[in-house]
Each structure stands twice: as structure tokens, then as C-alpha cells.
């Protein structure tokens, strides 16, 4: 498979999900234009892989979930 990485800009933040080749631990990186990089988070994706998802599907799903969460936080911060 090879390592996989996807990123998306959400408001003032850039989210990157990285899944190294041969592992079941994904890294979540978030960089904010205003405050800089945050401490990366690690998450086991074994359950997703065991359920039959490809590495690309896992990374795409995680990117979607993290992005949606950041959008909700940004929406709450404006109210």
C-alpha cells in the first residue's frame, strides 16, 4: 500500500491525516494560521481496517470527521 496522507483547509486551520505504510496508527496534524501547529494526535485505525476499509477510505473518513468537528467548533466560536 504505501503511506497515505490527505489534507484539507478548514477556516484558518489546515488538517492533515497521515497513515504510515504497514501500521494501523494514523496521525492527525492540525495547524492554525494564528496559533501555529498543535500537538499531533495518534489514533488506532485497526477497527476500520478489520472492517474491510482500505487505507485510503480510512484516511478520507478521518479527514471528513476531523474537518466536520473543526467546522462545528468554528461555528460555535462565532456565536
N, CA, C and O atoms as a MOPAC input file, in Angstrom:
PM7 MOZYME 1SCF
protein

 N      0.82700 1    -1.16600 1     0.00000 1
 C      0.00000 1     0.00000 1     0.00000 1
 C      0.87800 1     1.23800 1     0.00000 1
 O      0.62400 1     2.01700 1    -0.91900 1
 N      1.77800 1     1.56500 1     0.76100 1
 C      2.47100 1     2.84600 1     0.79500 1
 C      1.79800 1     3.78800 1     1.77700 1
 O      0.61600 1     3.63600 1     2.08400 1
 N      2.54300 1     4.74600 1     2.26100 1
 C      1.99300 1     5.72500 1     3.19500 1
 C      0.95300 1     6.58700 1     2.50100 1
 O      1.05700 1     6.87300 1     1.30800 1
 N     -0.05000 1     6.99600 1     3.26400 1
 C     -1.12800 1     7.82800 1     2.73500 1
 C     -1.22700 1     9.11100 1     3.54500 1
 O     -1.02700 1     9.11200 1     4.76000 1
 N     -1.53800 1    10.19500 1     2.85900 1
 C     -1.71100 1    11.47600 1     3.52300 1
 C     -2.73000 1    12.29300 1     2.74100 1
 O     -2.69800 1    12.33300 1     1.51100 1
 N     -3.63000 1    12.94100 1     3.46600 1
 C     -4.60100 1    13.84900 1     2.85900 1
 C     -4.73000 1    15.05500 1     3.77000 1
 O     -4.59500 1    14.94800 1     4.98900 1
 N     -4.99400 1    16.21300 1     3.15700 1
 C     -5.19400 1    17.40600 1     3.97700 1
 C     -6.32800 1    18.24400 1     3.41600 1
 O     -6.72000 1    18.11600 1     2.25600 1
 N     -6.83700 1    19.10700 1     4.28400 1
 C     -7.95800 1    19.98400 1     3.93300 1
 C     -7.83900 1    21.25400 1     4.76700 1
 O     -7.43500 1    21.21700 1     5.92900 1
 N     -8.19300 1    22.36600 1     4.15800 1
 C     -8.22600 1    23.64400 1     4.86800 1
 C     -9.63600 1    23.84700 1     5.40000 1
 O    -10.61700 1    23.74900 1     4.66200 1
 N     -9.71800 1    24.13400 1     6.70600 1
 C    -10.99900 1    24.38400 1     7.37100 1
 C    -10.87500 1    25.72600 1     8.08000 1
 O    -10.29100 1    25.81600 1     9.16000 1
 N    -11.42100 1    26.75500 1     7.47100 1
 C    -11.29600 1    28.09400 1     8.05100 1
 C     -9.84300 1    28.52300 1     8.09100 1
 O     -9.18800 1    28.61000 1     7.05300 1
 N     -9.33700 1    28.79200 1     9.28400 1
 C     -7.93600 1    29.20200 1     9.45100 1
 C     -7.03400 1    28.02800 1     9.79600 1
 O     -5.85900 1    28.21600 1    10.11100 1
 N     -7.57300 1    26.83000 1     9.73800 1
 C     -6.80100 1    25.64100 1    10.11700 1
 C     -6.58500 1    24.72400 1     8.91700 1
 O     -7.42500 1    24.62700 1     8.02100 1
 N     -5.44000 1    24.05900 1     8.92700 1
 C     -5.15900 1    23.01500 1     7.94800 1
 C     -5.08500 1    21.70200 1     8.70500 1
 O     -4.36300 1    21.58300 1     9.69400 1
 N     -5.83400 1    20.72000 1     8.23500 1
 C     -5.87500 1    19.39400 1     8.85700 1
 C     -5.16200 1    18.41900 1     7.93400 1
 O     -5.41200 1    18.40500 1     6.72800 1
 N     -4.27600 1    17.60800 1     8.49300 1
 C     -3.62400 1    16.55700 1     7.72600 1
 C     -3.77400 1    15.24300 1     8.47400 1
 O     -3.54800 1    15.16900 1     9.68200 1
 N     -4.15800 1    14.20900 1     7.73700 1
 C     -4.21500 1    12.85400 1     8.27500 1
 C     -3.11900 1    12.06600 1     7.57800 1
 O     -3.02400 1    12.08400 1     6.35100 1
 N     -2.29400 1    11.37900 1     8.34700 1
 C     -1.17600 1    10.61700 1     7.80500 1
 C     -1.24600 1     9.18900 1     8.32400 1
 O     -1.30100 1     8.96700 1     9.53300 1
 N     -1.24400 1     8.22700 1     7.41900 1
 C     -1.24500 1     6.80500 1     7.77100 1
 C      0.01300 1     6.17800 1     7.18300 1
 O      0.07700 1     5.92100 1     5.98100 1
 N      1.03000 1     5.92800 1     8.04100 1
 C      2.26900 1     5.33300 1     7.54100 1
 C      2.04100 1     3.91200 1     7.02300 1
 O      1.18500 1     3.18400 1     7.52700 1
 N      2.80900 1     3.53700 1     6.02400 1
 C      2.72400 1     2.20600 1     5.44200 1
 C      3.00400 1     1.13700 1     6.49500 1
 O      3.95900 1     1.24000 1     7.26500 1
 N      2.16600 1     0.12200 1     6.51400 1
 C      2.39000 1    -1.02300 1     7.39000 1
 C      1.98000 1    -0.82300 1     8.83300 1
 O      2.28700 1    -1.66600 1     9.67600 1
 N      1.29500 1     0.26600 1     9.14600 1
 C      0.85300 1     0.48700 1    10.52300 1
 C     -0.66100 1     0.64100 1    10.56400 1
 O     -1.31700 1     0.83100 1     9.54000 1
 N     -1.18600 1     0.55500 1    11.76400 1
 C     -2.61600 1     0.79300 1    11.95200 1
 C     -2.83900 1     1.98300 1    12.88900 1
 O     -3.87200 1     2.08900 1    13.55000 1
 N     -1.84700 1     2.87000 1    12.92800 1
 C     -1.93100 1     4.08400 1    13.74100 1
 C     -1.84500 1     5.29100 1    12.81200 1
 O     -0.83500 1     5.49100 1    12.13700 1
 N     -2.89600 1     6.08300 1    12.78300 1
 C     -2.91700 1     7.29700 1    11.96800 1
 C     -2.53500 1     8.49200 1    12.83300 1
 O     -2.80600 1     8.51800 1    14.03400 1
 N     -1.91200 1     9.46700 1    12.21500 1
 C     -1.55400 1    10.71500 1    12.88900 1
 C     -2.45600 1    11.82400 1    12.37100 1
 O     -2.72400 1    11.91700 1    11.17300 1
 N     -2.91800 1    12.66100 1    13.28700 1
 C     -3.76200 1    13.80300 1    12.94500 1
 C     -2.96900 1    15.06600 1    13.28500 1
 O     -2.60400 1    15.29900 1    14.43700 1
 N     -2.71400 1    15.86900 1    12.26300 1
 C     -1.98800 1    17.12200 1    12.43700 1
 C     -2.93900 1    18.28000 1    12.15300 1
 O     -3.68500 1    18.25700 1    11.17400 1
 N     -2.90600 1    19.28800 1    13.01400 1
 C     -3.71600 1    20.48800 1    12.81600 1
 C     -2.80400 1    21.70000 1    12.97700 1
 O     -2.11800 1    21.84800 1    13.98900 1
 N     -2.80900 1    22.56200 1    11.96400 1
 C     -2.02400 1    23.79400 1    12.00400 1
 C     -2.98800 1    24.95700 1    11.84900 1
 O     -3.79600 1    24.99000 1    10.92100 1
 N     -2.89800 1    25.90200 1    12.76000 1
 C     -3.74900 1    27.08800 1    12.74700 1
 C     -2.91700 1    28.27200 1    12.26800 1
 O     -1.79300 1    28.46900 1    12.73100 1
 N     -3.46100 1    29.06100 1    11.34500 1
 C     -2.74600 1    30.23700 1    10.83400 1
 C     -2.34400 1    31.18300 1    11.95600 1
 O     -1.28100 1    31.80100 1    11.90900 1
 N     -3.19800 1    31.29200 1    12.95700 1
 C     -2.97400 1    32.25500 1    14.03200 1
 C     -2.06200 1    31.71300 1    15.13400 1
 O     -1.20200 1    32.43500 1    15.63900 1
 N     -2.24500 1    30.45100 1    15.50600 1
 C     -1.53800 1    29.89100 1    16.66100 1
 C     -0.46700 1    28.87400 1    16.31100 1
 O      0.25700 1    28.42900 1    17.20100 1
 N     -0.33900 1    28.49400 1    15.06300 1
 C      0.68400 1    27.54100 1    14.65600 1
 C      0.23500 1    26.09900 1    14.82200 1
 O     -0.95700 1    25.80200 1    14.89900 1
 N      1.22000 1    25.21300 1    14.87400 1
 C      0.94100 1    23.77800 1    14.92700 1
 C      0.51400 1    23.35000 1    16.32000 1
 O      1.02800 1    23.83300 1    17.32800 1
 N     -0.42700 1    22.44200 1    16.34700 1
 C     -0.84600 1    21.83100 1    17.60900 1
 C     -0.13000 1    20.49400 1    17.75300 1
 O      0.41600 1    19.96700 1    16.78400 1
 N     -0.13700 1    19.95600 1    18.95200 1
 C      0.45900 1    18.64400 1    19.19500 1
 C     -0.28500 1    17.60800 1    18.34900 1
 O     -1.51100 1    17.53000 1    18.42000 1
 N      0.43700 1    16.80600 1    17.54400 1
 C     -0.26000 1    15.79700 1    16.73600 1
 C     -0.92500 1    14.73700 1    17.61600 1
 O     -0.44900 1    14.43200 1    18.70900 1
 N     -2.00400 1    14.19700 1    17.13200 1
 C     -2.73000 1    13.13500 1    17.83300 1
 C     -2.54700 1    11.83200 1    17.07400 1
 O     -2.41900 1    11.82900 1    15.85000 1
 N     -2.53600 1    10.73600 1    17.79900 1
 C     -2.45800 1     9.41000 1    17.18900 1
 C     -3.75300 1     8.67300 1    17.45900 1
 O     -4.36300 1     8.81800 1    18.51800 1
 N     -4.16200 1     7.87900 1    16.48100 1
 C     -5.40300 1     7.12100 1    16.63200 1
 C     -5.25600 1     5.76500 1    15.95300 1
 O     -4.80300 1     5.67200 1    14.81200 1
 N     -5.64300 1     4.72500 1    16.66700 1
 C     -5.65100 1     3.39600 1    16.06400 1
 C     -6.78900 1     3.30900 1    15.05600 1
 O     -7.91800 1     3.70900 1    15.33800 1
 N     -6.47600 1     2.78200 1    13.88600 1
 C     -7.49400 1     2.60800 1    12.84800 1
 C     -7.71200 1     1.12200 1    12.54900 1
 O     -8.30300 1     0.76400 1    11.53000 1
 N     -7.22900 1     0.26900 1    13.44600 1
 C     -7.32800 1    -1.17800 1    13.25100 1
 C     -8.77700 1    -1.60900 1    13.02000 1
 O     -9.03500 1    -2.43600 1    12.14500 1
 N     -9.71900 1    -1.07100 1    13.77800 1
 C    -11.13000 1    -1.46800 1    13.63300 1
 C    -11.64500 1    -1.16500 1    12.23000 1
 O    -12.39000 1    -1.95900 1    11.65500 1
 N    -11.25200 1    -0.02200 1    11.67900 1
 C    -11.66400 1     0.33300 1    10.31500 1
 C    -11.07000 1    -0.63600 1     9.29800 1
 O    -11.76100 1    -1.10500 1     8.39300 1
 N     -9.78100 1    -0.92900 1     9.45600 1
 C     -9.11400 1    -1.83800 1     8.52500 1
 C     -9.68300 1    -3.24500 1     8.63400 1
 O     -9.88200 1    -3.92100 1     7.62400 1
 N     -9.94400 1    -3.68600 1     9.86900 1
 C    -10.53800 1    -5.01500 1    10.07200 1
 C    -11.94300 1    -5.10000 1     9.48500 1
 O    -12.39700 1    -6.18000 1     9.10800 1
 N    -12.62800 1    -3.96300 1     9.40700 1
 C    -13.98300 1    -3.92900 1     8.83700 1
 C    -13.95500 1    -3.94300 1     7.31000 1
 O    -15.00400 1    -3.98100 1     6.66600 1
 N    -12.76000 1    -3.91200 1     6.73700 1
 C    -12.63800 1    -4.01200 1     5.29000 1
 C    -12.38400 1    -2.71100 1     4.55800 1
 O    -12.31400 1    -2.69600 1     3.32900 1
 N    -12.24300 1    -1.60900 1     5.29800 1
 C    -11.95800 1    -0.33100 1     4.64100 1
 C    -10.51400 1    -0.32200 1     4.15300 1
 O     -9.63000 1    -0.87700 1     4.80500 1
 N    -10.28200 1     0.30500 1     3.01200 1
 C     -8.91800 1     0.47200 1     2.52900 1
 C     -8.25600 1     1.60500 1     3.30700 1
 O     -8.93200 1     2.39700 1     3.96200 1
 N     -6.93600 1     1.67300 1     3.23000 1
 C     -6.23200 1     2.76200 1     3.88400 1
 C     -6.71200 1     4.11500 1     3.40200 1
 O     -6.85900 1     5.04600 1     4.19500 1
 N     -6.95700 1     4.22900 1     2.10100 1
 C     -7.44300 1     5.49900 1     1.54900 1
 C     -8.82400 1     5.85100 1     2.09800 1
 O     -9.09100 1     7.01100 1     2.41100 1
 N     -9.69200 1     4.86500 1     2.21400 1
 C    -11.02800 1     5.11300 1     2.77500 1
 C    -10.93900 1     5.55800 1     4.22700 1
 O    -11.68200 1     6.43800 1     4.66100 1
 N    -10.02800 1     4.94700 1     4.97400 1
 C     -9.84600 1     5.30600 1     6.38300 1
 C     -9.38000 1     6.75400 1     6.50500 1
 O     -9.93700 1     7.53000 1     7.28200 1
 N     -8.35900 1     7.11200 1     5.73500 1
 C     -7.81500 1     8.47000 1     5.80000 1
 C     -8.86900 1     9.48700 1     5.36800 1
 O     -9.01500 1    10.53600 1     5.99600 1
 N     -9.59700 1     9.18200 1     4.30600 1
 C    -10.64700 1    10.08800 1     3.82200 1
 C    -11.74100 1    10.26200 1     4.88900 1
 O    -12.21900 1    11.37400 1     5.11600 1
 N    -12.13500 1     9.15300 1     5.54200 1
 C    -13.16100 1     9.21300 1     6.59000 1
 C    -12.67500 1    10.05100 1     7.77300 1
 O    -13.40600 1    10.90900 1     8.26800 1
 N    -11.45100 1     9.80600 1     8.22200 1
 C    -10.91500 1    10.56900 1     9.34900 1
 C    -10.83000 1    12.05700 1     9.01900 1
 O    -11.14700 1    12.90200 1     9.85600 1
 N    -10.40500 1    12.37300 1     7.80400 1
 C    -10.31600 1    13.76800 1     7.39000 1
 C    -11.69200 1    14.42500 1     7.41700 1
 O    -11.83100 1    15.57700 1     7.82800 1
 N    -12.69200 1    13.69600 1     6.98400 1
 C    -14.06100 1    14.21000 1     6.98400 1
 C    -14.55500 1    14.46900 1     8.40400 1
 O    -15.14300 1    15.51600 1     8.67600 1
 N    -14.32000 1    13.52500 1     9.30500 1
 C    -14.78500 1    13.65300 1    10.69200 1
 C    -14.07200 1    14.80400 1    11.41100 1
 O    -14.71700 1    15.61600 1    12.07400 1
 N    -12.75400 1    14.87000 1    11.27900 1
 C    -11.99900 1    15.93400 1    11.94800 1
 C    -12.39000 1    17.29800 1    11.37700 1
 O    -12.55500 1    18.26200 1    12.12400 1
 N    -12.53800 1    17.37600 1    10.06500 1
 C    -12.93300 1    18.64000 1     9.43300 1
 C    -14.30700 1    19.09000 1     9.90800 1
 O    -14.50600 1    20.26600 1    10.21400 1
 N    -15.25300 1    18.16400 1     9.97000 1
 C    -16.60200 1    18.50000 1    10.44000 1
 C    -16.56100 1    18.98900 1    11.88600 1
 O    -17.27400 1    19.92800 1    12.24200 1
 N    -15.74200 1    18.36600 1    12.71300 1
 C    -15.61500 1    18.78800 1    14.11100 1
 C    -15.06200 1    20.20500 1    14.20400 1
 O    -15.56100 1    21.01800 1    14.98200 1
 N    -14.03800 1    20.50100 1    13.41800 1
 C    -13.45800 1    21.84300 1    13.43500 1
 C    -14.44400 1    22.88500 1    12.92200 1
 O    -14.48100 1    24.00700 1    13.42800 1
 N    -15.24200 1    22.52200 1    11.92100 1
 C    -16.26500 1    23.44400 1    11.41700 1
 C    -17.30200 1    23.74700 1    12.49500 1
 O    -17.74800 1    24.88700 1    12.62400 1
 N    -17.68900 1    22.73100 1    13.27100 1
 C    -18.65000 1    22.94100 1    14.35500 1
 C    -18.07000 1    23.84500 1    15.43200 1
 O    -18.75700 1    24.73400 1    15.93500 1
 N    -16.81000 1    23.62400 1    15.78700 1
 C    -16.15800 1    24.46200 1    16.79300 1
 C    -16.08000 1    25.90400 1    16.29800 1
 O    -16.35300 1    26.83600 1    17.05400 1
 N    -15.71200 1    26.08900 1    15.04000 1
 C    -15.63200 1    27.44000 1    14.47600 1
 C    -16.99900 1    28.10800 1    14.49000 1
 O    -17.10500 1    29.30200 1    14.77000 1
 N    -18.03300 1    27.35200 1    14.19200 1
 C    -19.39500 1    27.89700 1    14.20000 1
 C    -19.80100 1    28.31500 1    15.61500 1
 O    -20.41400 1    29.36500 1    15.80000 1
 N    -19.46200 1    27.49900 1    16.60600 1
 C    -19.79200 1    27.82700 1    17.99500 1
 C    -19.01800 1    29.05000 1    18.47700 1
 O    -19.53800 1    29.85700 1    19.24800 1
 N    -17.76800 1    29.18500 1    18.01700 1
 C    -16.94200 1    30.32500 1    18.42500 1
 C    -17.46900 1    31.64700 1    17.89500 1
 O    -17.18400 1    32.70000 1    18.46700 1
 N    -18.23500 1    31.60800 1    16.80800 1
 C    -18.74600 1    32.85000 1    16.22600 1
 C    -20.06900 1    33.27300 1    16.84200 1
 O    -20.57800 1    34.35100 1    16.53200 1
 N    -20.62600 1    32.44800 1    17.70100 1
 C    -21.91800 1    32.77900 1    18.32600 1
 C    -21.76700 1    33.06500 1    19.79500 1
 O    -22.75300 1    33.36000 1    20.47100 1

